[in-house]
């Protein structure tokens, strides 16, 4: 499922009324592509008067769409951040970021059938299609006359192209690489022994990308 700020707002309103007495002001929502931070609650602490406790303002909840996860997973992530929001908004002091108060509220919500956790093992989650880096099968060629070429080959035709290159009397040397560098996105995906001619300096720059 792909998450958006509009969907987060709908979830937030529903959960705010169901579990937080509708008392949490609507925060700003943001969707990120973070691999390591699934959800994040952010606020700015301001000290209004001397010797008075600071107050939390400028509320933001961020949720990552890096992984291909279910609607229920997003619910749990948002509820996790809403617990942080509740604690900060009401000026409550916890023993740690995921301390006694947090865990008490987490356990209460989990008793309603949720699966909120302090941390999540993301190894079980696949990366969302939009965040998967393309892998380019790069072939570098040096002709017998010294000219140099670079080709990006269709994965299904690697063996075919390599066989032709190995038998060609015009090819002095060849080398295969796999790269996720966006530089190769502009190359046509070839099924035959052809490539883009490059200068010696350009080839040196390309080889630096591939090493």
C-alpha positions as CSV (number, residue, x, y, z in Angstrom):
1,X,0.0,0.0,0.0
2,X,1.2,3.5,-0.8
3,X,0.6,6.1,2.0
4,X,-0.2,9.8,1.5
5,X,-0.6,12.7,3.8
6,X,-4.3,12.7,3.1
7,X,-4.7,9.1,4.2
8,X,-2.6,9.8,7.3
9,X,-5.0,12.7,8.1
10,X,-8.0,10.3,7.8
11,X,-6.4,7.7,10.1
12,X,-5.3,10.3,12.6
13,X,-8.9,11.7,12.9
14,X,-10.3,8.2,13.4
15,X,-7.7,7.2,16.1
16,X,-7.8,10.6,17.8
17,X,-11.5,10.2,18.4
18,X,-11.3,6.5,19.3
19,X,-8.3,6.5,21.7
20,X,-7.3,10.1,22.6
21,X,-10.7,11.7,23.3
22,X,-10.3,13.8,20.2
23,X,-8.0,16.2,22.1
24,X,-4.9,16.1,19.9
25,X,-4.8,19.0,17.5
26,X,-4.3,18.0,13.9
27,X,-0.5,18.0,13.2
28,X,1.3,18.5,10.0
29,X,1.8,15.3,8.2
30,X,4.8,14.3,6.0
31,X,5.6,11.2,4.0
32,X,9.3,10.2,3.7
33,X,11.4,7.5,2.0
34,X,13.4,6.7,5.0
35,X,14.8,3.2,5.3
36,X,15.5,3.3,9.0
37,X,12.9,5.7,10.5
38,X,9.5,4.2,9.9
39,X,7.7,6.9,11.9
40,X,8.6,10.1,13.7
41,X,6.9,12.7,15.9
42,X,8.5,16.1,16.0
43,X,7.7,19.2,17.9
44,X,9.4,22.4,18.9
45,X,9.8,23.0,22.6
46,X,9.3,26.7,23.7
47,X,9.8,28.1,27.2
48,X,7.1,30.7,27.7
49,X,8.1,32.1,31.0
50,X,11.1,31.9,33.3
51,X,10.9,28.9,35.7
52,X,7.9,27.6,33.8
53,X,8.0,24.2,32.0
54,X,8.6,24.4,28.3
55,X,5.6,23.7,25.9
56,X,5.6,21.7,22.8
57,X,4.4,23.4,19.5
58,X,4.7,22.9,15.8
59,X,3.6,19.3,15.8
60,X,4.6,17.0,12.9
61,X,4.1,13.3,12.3
62,X,6.3,11.7,9.6
63,X,5.7,8.2,8.2
64,X,8.0,6.4,5.7
65,X,6.7,4.7,2.6
66,X,10.0,3.0,1.9
67,X,8.6,-0.5,2.5
68,X,5.8,-2.3,0.8
69,X,3.6,-2.8,3.9
70,X,-0.1,-3.3,4.7
71,X,-2.6,-0.7,5.8
72,X,-2.6,-2.3,9.2
73,X,1.2,-1.8,9.5
74,X,0.7,1.9,8.8
75,X,-2.0,2.0,11.5
76,X,0.4,0.6,14.0
77,X,3.2,3.1,13.0
78,X,0.8,6.1,13.2
79,X,-0.5,5.0,16.6
80,X,3.0,4.7,17.9
81,X,3.7,8.3,16.9
82,X,0.4,9.4,18.3
83,X,1.4,8.1,21.7
84,X,4.5,10.2,21.6
85,X,2.3,13.1,20.5
86,X,-0.1,12.6,23.4
87,X,2.7,12.5,26.0
88,X,4.4,15.7,24.6
89,X,1.1,17.6,24.1
90,X,0.0,17.1,27.6
91,X,3.4,17.9,29.0
92,X,3.8,14.5,30.6
93,X,7.2,13.3,31.8
94,X,8.3,9.7,30.9
95,X,11.3,7.8,32.1
96,X,12.7,7.6,28.6
97,X,11.5,8.0,25.0
98,X,9.8,4.6,25.2
99,X,9.5,4.6,29.0
100,X,6.8,3.6,31.5
101,X,4.1,6.0,30.2
102,X,4.7,5.1,26.6
103,X,4.6,1.3,27.2
104,X,1.5,1.6,29.4
105,X,-0.4,3.4,26.6
106,X,1.0,1.0,24.0
107,X,-0.2,-2.0,26.0
108,X,-3.6,-0.4,26.4
109,X,-4.0,0.1,22.7
110,X,-2.7,-3.3,22.0
111,X,-5.4,-4.7,24.2
112,X,-7.8,-3.4,21.5
113,X,-6.2,-5.6,18.9
114,X,-3.3,-3.4,17.7
115,X,0.3,-4.5,17.4
116,X,2.3,-1.4,18.3
117,X,5.9,-2.1,19.2
118,X,8.8,0.0,20.5
119,X,10.9,-1.1,17.5
120,X,10.3,-3.1,14.3
121,X,12.4,-5.6,12.5
122,X,12.2,-4.5,8.9
123,X,14.0,-7.5,7.4
124,X,10.7,-9.2,6.9
125,X,9.5,-6.2,4.8
126,X,10.0,-5.9,1.0
127,X,11.1,-2.5,-0.4
128,X,8.3,-0.7,-2.2
129,X,8.5,-0.9,-6.0
130,X,9.0,2.8,-6.3
131,X,12.1,2.7,-4.0
132,X,13.9,-0.2,-5.6
133,X,17.1,0.8,-7.2
134,X,17.4,-0.3,-10.9
135,X,20.3,-2.6,-11.5
136,X,22.2,-2.1,-14.7
137,X,24.2,-4.8,-16.4
138,X,27.1,-2.9,-17.8
139,X,29.5,-4.1,-20.4
140,X,32.8,-2.2,-21.2
141,X,34.5,-3.0,-24.4
142,X,37.9,-2.2,-25.9
143,X,38.3,-2.7,-29.6
144,X,41.5,-3.9,-31.3
145,X,42.0,-0.4,-32.7
146,X,41.8,1.2,-29.2
147,X,38.3,2.6,-29.3
148,X,36.2,2.1,-26.2
149,X,32.5,1.4,-25.7
150,X,30.0,1.1,-22.9
151,X,26.8,-0.9,-23.2
152,X,23.9,-1.6,-20.8
153,X,22.5,-5.1,-21.7
154,X,19.1,-6.6,-21.2
155,X,19.5,-9.2,-18.4
156,X,17.9,-11.9,-20.6
157,X,20.5,-11.4,-23.3
158,X,23.8,-11.3,-21.3
159,X,24.9,-14.7,-22.3
160,X,24.1,-14.1,-26.0
161,X,25.9,-10.7,-26.0
162,X,28.9,-12.1,-24.1
163,X,29.2,-15.0,-26.6
164,X,29.3,-12.7,-29.6
165,X,31.9,-10.4,-27.9
166,X,34.1,-13.4,-27.1
167,X,34.1,-14.5,-30.7
168,X,34.5,-11.1,-32.3
169,X,37.9,-10.5,-33.8
170,X,37.3,-6.7,-33.4
171,X,37.1,-7.0,-29.6
172,X,40.3,-6.9,-27.7
173,X,38.9,-7.1,-24.1
174,X,35.6,-7.0,-22.3
175,X,34.4,-6.7,-18.7
176,X,31.0,-7.0,-17.1
177,X,29.7,-5.0,-14.1
178,X,26.5,-4.6,-12.2
179,X,25.7,-1.0,-11.1
180,X,22.8,0.9,-9.5
181,X,24.3,4.3,-10.6
182,X,21.7,6.5,-12.2
183,X,24.3,7.5,-14.8
184,X,23.4,4.4,-16.8
185,X,19.7,5.2,-17.0
186,X,20.3,7.2,-20.1
187,X,21.8,4.2,-22.0
188,X,19.5,2.1,-24.3
189,X,18.9,-1.4,-23.0
190,X,20.5,-3.5,-25.8
191,X,20.1,-7.1,-26.9
192,X,23.0,-7.2,-29.2
193,X,26.7,-6.3,-29.3
194,X,26.6,-2.6,-29.6
195,X,27.4,0.3,-27.3
196,X,28.1,3.9,-26.8
197,X,31.6,5.0,-27.8
198,X,33.3,7.0,-25.1
199,X,36.6,8.8,-24.8
200,X,39.5,7.6,-22.6
201,X,38.8,10.2,-20.0
202,X,35.1,9.3,-20.0
203,X,35.9,5.6,-19.6
204,X,38.1,6.4,-16.6
205,X,35.2,8.3,-15.0
206,X,32.9,5.4,-15.7
207,X,35.3,2.9,-14.3
208,X,35.5,4.9,-11.1
209,X,31.7,4.6,-10.8
210,X,31.9,0.8,-11.3
211,X,34.7,0.1,-8.8
